[in-house]
């Protein structure tokens, strides 16, 4: 089976006949903040003081693609089409070794060759640190009284889900209660951390939470 990238709706093998000859996906670098204090051994690590968790810099993806299909003129026309849809654009990127997640970043074509025998080009993409799940997660519950919704976030990114409510409900998370009526919204204090999260819902109605898990 041929290895391929997808950039939004474009598949590098099935749409363009390109072979992936090299790729590099760097891990995101943690944002650190170490403070040297006189009289203290070592340093004071404030890396998690602002967000309450580790945050990360952007990450970089590089990949090189090759083809010898058609004539030089055919390949030149293909390269122009590819440049028009990739170069400078911010896209969802799926790499060959992880088809269940995508990156999101801006793509630049950094090198380009087209000679009598083959065409080749290299892309570099500066992406958000996360590998986002291709699929959204949806959890719903009909409520008549009080119920605890047990939601597991299997990713590492803390998430603020989209919430849709029908009826009149009180939503309690981490000791904070928010009253909600029919509509769609977010609750800024309701953040799904990695692992098990418990949301208490009281009243009469229906609640639906939609979120997208993300790994590093």
Buried (B, 14 or more C-beta within 10 A) or exposed (E): EEEBBBBBEBBBBEBBBBBBEEBEBEEBEEBEEEEEEEEEEEEEEEBBEEEEEEBBEBBBBBBBBBBEEEEEEEBEEBBEEBEEBBBEBEBBBBBBEEEEBBBBBBBBBEEEEBEEEBBBBBBBBBBBBBBBBEEEBEBEBEBEEEBEBEBEBEBBBBBEBBBBBBBBBBBBBEEEEBEBEEEEEEBEEBBBBBEEBEBEBBBEBBBBBBBBBBBB
